[in-house]
Amino acid sequence: MKIILTNDDGIDAPGLAALFDVVPPRARPVVVAPKDPMSWISHRVTTRSPLRVVRAEKDRFSVDGTPADCARIALKNIAADASWLLSGINPGANLGSDVYNSGTVAAAREAAILGCRSVAISQYMAKDQKVDWSITASHAGRVLNTLLSLPLAPGHFWNVNLPHPLSTDRFPETVFCGLDPHPHQYEFVKNGEDYCYRGSIHDRPRDLDKDVAVCFGGSISVTRIAIGTTDYPSLKQAKEKTH
């Protein structure tokens, strides 16, 4: 089984190395990752300029492009027969509305669009604390072993967020849950003609049964996300009311 590994932090990021270390022994990992960090770039793709791809070694490629570009070129050219694409491990949560801004999630979404099963995995970072990548890798590996064995309907992908801090003494509960719909609490502070973003994800509002509360509460949040967002039943009802 061939598995593509990518991220949005660049090919030399520690999170990608941690993900590589926990690929199941039966799988052949193929790294196709951005040459440079591409965090918070969302689902941007490159279509009007060439993509420079450098083969650093066997099954390891750096791409002068975005995470979604990496998913595209991996599944179209480098590893078209891959069974899964794994994106991460991101240093920082991708919960709730974050999934629309995240390059980590965009790579997994692009894979789902192209018909490949995929997982985006992120490590929440508690305030003023650092990530122990060896512990994160251990927990990520256990979650991935579960998800890679589950059925996943076409047009969907998994979004995983690990709580923080983690320990080697206890494996957190894995909770399958929905995305939290609340926006971040933030503001823009004016300084002359500049507006500077100010906000904190740690204090964001949350619903008790959604991914933000689950992860912040110490459990592993797992959300199945669909690439289609149209609420067709509601649209159909609205149309019927106009006639």
HELIX and SHEET records of a PDB file:
HELIX    1   1 PRO A   14  ASP A   21  1                                   8    
HELIX    2   2 PRO A   67  ILE A   73  1                                   7    
HELIX    3   3 ALA A   74  ILE A   78  3                                   5    
HELIX    4   4 GLY A   96  TYR A  100  5                                   5    
HELIX    5   5 GLY A  103  ILE A  113  1                                  11    
HELIX    6   6 TRP A  133  LEU A  147  1                                  15    
HELIX    7   7 ILE A  201  ASP A  203  5                                   3    
HELIX    8   8 ASP A  211  PHE A  216  1                                   6    
HELIX    9   9 TYR A  232  LYS A  241  1                                  10    
SHEET    1   A 9 VAL A  53  GLU A  57  0                                        
SHEET    2   A 9 ARG A  60  VAL A  63 -1                                        
SHEET    3   A 9 ARG A  28  PRO A  34  1                                        
SHEET    4   A 9 LYS A   2  THR A   6  1                                        
SHEET    5   A 9 TRP A  84  PRO A  91  1                                        
SHEET    6   A 9 ARG A 117  GLN A 123  1                                        
SHEET    7   A 9 HIS A 156  LEU A 162  1                                        
SHEET    8   A 9 ILE A 220  ALA A 226 -1                                        
SHEET    9   A 9 THR A 174  PHE A 176  1                                        
SHEET    1   B 2 TYR A 186  ASN A 191  0                                        
SHEET    2   B 2 ASP A 194  GLY A 199 -1                                        
END                                                                             
